[in-house]
Amino acid sequence: MIYRIDVQITAPVRDTEVTDRVADAVANLFPGADIEREPGEIRAETHSLDHFSELLHRQAILDSARGEFFGDRRGETLSFDLKKQAAFEGVVNFAVGDPSELGEIHVRVRVHEPSVEAYVDHVAPPTEDGTPVTDDP
C-alpha cells in the first residue's frame, strides 16, 4: 500500500537553548526531515513516519501512540506534542499535562491516502497483550 502524508513539525527555541540541539532533537525522531532554522523556532517537513514508527515499536508504546494520534484528530489531520529532551536522546515521549517551560515539539500529520485509520494502523498497529495484531496468517 502507498501512503501519502504531509508532516509539519515545529518547536520553539528558547533563549536558554541552542538552536542546533533543538534541530537535532527533531532530526533524531524524524531523520530525513527538511529542517529550517528560524529565529526562535525550528520548522521541519517530512513525508514519512517510518523511523518514528520503528521507535514506537522498539519502545513498546503503540497503544499510547494510538491514543495520542486519535486524541487530537480533526478530519484527516492528527496532531500531537513530544518532549524535546527525550527527542534529543532519540526517545519518543508524548507531552501530556502541563506544557514544559521549554515548549514541546508539535507534530501535525495530514493523511492524503489511504484513510487516517489505515495510516495509524500502519504506524502504530493495535495490540493484544502488548503485541501488534496483524491480519497476516
LUMLUMNU-851297 format. One line per field, with one value per residue (C-alpha): x, y, z; residue in three letters. Coordinates in steps of 0.5 Angstrom, whole numbers, plus 2048, in hexadecimal, padded with zeros to 3 digits. Example, Ala and Ser with C-alpha at 12.3 -4.5 7.8 and 13.67 -1.06 7.14 Angstrom:
east: c(819; 81B)
north: c(7F7; 7FE)
up: c(810; 80E)
r: c(ALA; SER)
***
This chain:
east: c(800; 802; 802; 802; 802; 805; 808; 80A; 80E; 80F; 813; 814; 81C; 81C; 822; 825; 825; 82A; 826; 82A; 829; 821; 822; 826; 820; 81B; 820; 821; 81A; 819; 81F; 81F; 81A; 81C; 81D; 81D; 820; 81C; 81D; 81A; 817; 819; 815; 815; 811; 811; 80D; 80F; 80E; 812; 817; 812; 80E; 814; 816; 80E; 80F; 816; 813; 80D; 809; 804; 7FE; 800; 801; 7FB; 7F7; 7FB; 7FA; 7F3; 7F2; 7F3; 7F1; 7ED; 7EA; 7F0; 7F5; 7F9; 7FD; 801; 807; 80D; 812; 818; 81D; 81B; 81B; 822; 824; 820; 81B; 813; 810; 809; 808; 801; 7FF; 802; 807; 80E; 811; 816; 810; 80F; 810; 809; 807; 802; 800; 7FC; 7FA; 7F8; 7F8; 7F5; 7F1; 7F3; 7F1; 7F5; 7FB; 7FB; 7FA; 801; 805; 802; 7FE; 7F9; 7FC; 7F9; 7FD; 803; 804; 802; 7FC; 7FC; 7F8; 7FE; 7FC)
north: c(800; 807; 80C; 814; 818; 81F; 820; 827; 828; 82E; 82F; 836; 837; 83B; 840; 83B; 835; 834; 834; 82E; 82A; 82B; 82A; 823; 821; 822; 81E; 818; 817; 819; 817; 81A; 820; 826; 82B; 832; 836; 83D; 842; 83F; 839; 832; 830; 82A; 826; 81F; 819; 813; 811; 80A; 80C; 80E; 808; 804; 808; 807; 7FF; 7FF; 803; 7FE; 805; 803; 804; 80A; 80D; 80B; 80F; 815; 814; 814; 818; 81F; 81C; 821; 81E; 81C; 81F; 81D; 821; 81F; 822; 81F; 821; 824; 821; 81A; 81B; 81E; 817; 813; 811; 812; 816; 819; 81F; 81F; 823; 82A; 82C; 82D; 833; 832; 830; 82A; 827; 828; 823; 824; 81E; 81F; 818; 818; 811; 80C; 80E; 810; 80A; 806; 80A; 80A; 802; 802; 807; 804; 7FE; 7FC; 7F7; 7F1; 7F0; 7F5; 7F1; 7F4; 7F1; 7F0; 7ED; 7E8; 7E1)
up: c(800; 7FE; 804; 802; 808; 80A; 811; 813; 81A; 81E; 824; 828; 829; 830; 831; 836; 831; 82B; 824; 822; 828; 826; 81F; 821; 825; 81F; 81B; 820; 81F; 818; 814; 80D; 80F; 80C; 812; 811; 817; 818; 81E; 824; 820; 81D; 817; 813; 80E; 80C; 808; 80C; 814; 812; 817; 81C; 81C; 81D; 823; 826; 824; 828; 82E; 82E; 82F; 829; 82D; 830; 829; 826; 82C; 82A; 823; 824; 82A; 825; 81F; 81A; 814; 810; 815; 81B; 820; 826; 82A; 82C; 832; 82F; 834; 833; 82B; 82C; 82E; 829; 82D; 82C; 832; 831; 834; 838; 83E; 83F; 83A; 83B; 83C; 836; 832; 82E; 827; 824; 81E; 819; 814; 80E; 80B; 804; 803; 805; 80B; 812; 815; 810; 811; 818; 818; 814; 818; 81F; 81E; 823; 828; 82C; 833; 830; 82A; 823; 820; 818; 813; 811; 811)
r: c(MET; ILE; TYR; ARG; ILE; ASP; VAL; GLN; ILE; THR; ALA; PRO; VAL; ARG; ASP; THR; GLU; VAL; THR; ASP; ARG; VAL; ALA; ASP; ALA; VAL; ALA; ASN; LEU; PHE; PRO; GLY; ALA; ASP; ILE; GLU; ARG; GLU; PRO; GLY; GLU; ILE; ARG; ALA; GLU; THR; HIS; SER; LEU; ASP; HIS; PHE; SER; GLU; LEU; LEU; HIS; ARG; GLN; ALA; ILE; LEU; ASP; SER; ALA; ARG; GLY; GLU; PHE; PHE; GLY; ASP; ARG; ARG; GLY; GLU; THR; LEU; SER; PHE; ASP; LEU; LYS; LYS; GLN; ALA; ALA; PHE; GLU; GLY; VAL; VAL; ASN; PHE; ALA; VAL; GLY; ASP; PRO; SER; GLU; LEU; GLY; GLU; ILE; HIS; VAL; ARG; VAL; ARG; VAL; HIS; GLU; PRO; SER; VAL; GLU; ALA; TYR; VAL; ASP; HIS; VAL; ALA; PRO; PRO; THR; GLU; ASP; GLY; THR; PRO; VAL; THR; ASP; ASP; PRO)
***
